[in-house]
């Protein structure tokens, strides 16, 4: 097996993995019932699906052309920003009470996003 044949199969496998995660994420985005469970599907697409597609593009450019690091930089940016954006989206859902409220704990200050204060500024 030559390097070109191996590269072709590797690119095909990465494309299939990326397409699979993208397809499953799209189904999850449509079928899951509420915003917090629906949030799980696009985050997997953003990391695994797009990561595999970018890996396919990067391996294709190294096997058949000169190669490029642009895809690696895009992948690193996605892996850093996807969890942060998912965290912000989930915090918005908690603040808007668009999802089930987390269970009560001994001190409300344990949940940094759910601290409630009365008119005097005291914690309720």
C-alpha positions in Angstrom: 0.0 0.0 0.0 1.5 3.3 -1.0 1.3 6.5 0.9 -1.3 8.0 -1.5 -3.6 5.0 -1.0 -3.2 5.1 2.8 -3.8 8.8 2.8 -7.0 8.4 0.7 -8.3 5.8 3.1 -7.4 8.0 6.1 -9.2 11.0 4.6 -12.2 8.8 3.9 -12.4 7.5 7.4 -12.1 11.0 8.9 -14.8 12.2 6.6 -17.1 9.4 7.6 -16.5 10.0 11.3 -17.1 13.8 10.8 -20.3 13.2 8.8 -21.6 10.7 11.4 -21.1 13.1 14.3 -22.6 15.9 12.3 -25.6 13.8 11.4 -26.2 12.6 14.9 -25.8 16.1 16.3 -28.4 17.5 13.8 -30.9 14.7 14.8 -30.3 15.5 18.4 -30.8 19.2 17.9 -34.2 18.5 16.3 -35.4 15.6 18.5 -34.3 16.5 22.0 -37.1 18.1 24.1 -35.7 21.1 26.1 -32.9 23.6 25.7 -30.5 22.0 28.2 -30.6 18.6 26.7 -30.7 20.1 23.2 -27.4 21.9 24.0 -25.5 18.6 24.2 -26.0 17.8 20.5 -24.3 20.9 18.9 -21.4 20.8 21.3 -20.5 17.3 20.1 -20.8 18.4 16.5 -18.5 21.3 17.2 -15.8 19.2 18.7 -15.9 15.7 17.3 -17.7 16.3 13.9 -15.9 19.5 12.8 -12.7 18.3 14.3 -12.8 15.1 12.2 -13.7 17.0 9.1 -10.8 19.4 9.7 -8.5 16.5 10.3 -9.6 15.0 7.0 -8.8 18.3 5.3 -5.4 18.6 7.0 -4.4 15.0 6.2 -5.5 15.5 2.6 -3.4 18.6 2.2 -0.3 16.8 3.7 -0.7 13.7 1.6 -1.6 15.3 -1.8 -0.1 18.8 -1.5 2.4 20.8 0.5 0.4 20.8 3.7 -1.2 23.5 5.8 -1.5 24.4 9.5 -4.6 26.5 9.1 -6.8 23.6 9.9 -4.9 22.9 13.1 -5.4 26.4 14.2 -9.1 26.3 13.5 -9.4 23.0 15.4 -7.6 24.5 18.4 -9.8 27.5 18.4 -12.9 25.4 18.2 -11.8 23.1 21.1 -11.1 26.1 23.3 -14.3 28.1 22.5 -17.0 25.4 22.2 -17.1 24.5 25.9 -17.1 28.2 26.9 -20.0 29.0 24.6 -21.9 26.0 25.9 -21.4 27.1 29.4 -22.7 30.6 28.7 -25.8 29.2 26.9 -26.5 26.9 29.8 -26.2 29.8 32.3 -28.6 31.8 30.2 -31.1 29.0 30.4 -30.7 28.7 34.2 -31.1 32.5 34.6 -34.2 32.6 32.4 -35.6 29.6 34.3 -36.1 27.9 30.9 -35.0 24.6 32.4 -35.4 22.6 35.6 -33.9 24.5 38.5 -30.9 22.6 40.0 -31.7 21.0 43.4 -31.6 23.0 46.6 -28.5 22.9 48.6 -27.7 24.0 52.2 -26.4 27.4 51.1 -27.7 29.2 48.0 -24.3 30.8 47.5 -23.0 27.4 46.5 -24.8 27.9 43.1 -23.1 31.1 41.9 -25.8 31.7 39.3 -28.8 31.2 41.6 -28.0 33.5 44.5 -31.2 35.4 45.4 -31.3 38.5 47.5 -34.1 40.4 49.1 -34.7 44.2 49.0 -32.0 44.9 51.6 -29.4 42.8 49.7 -29.5 39.9 52.1 -29.3 36.4 50.7 -32.7 34.7 50.8 
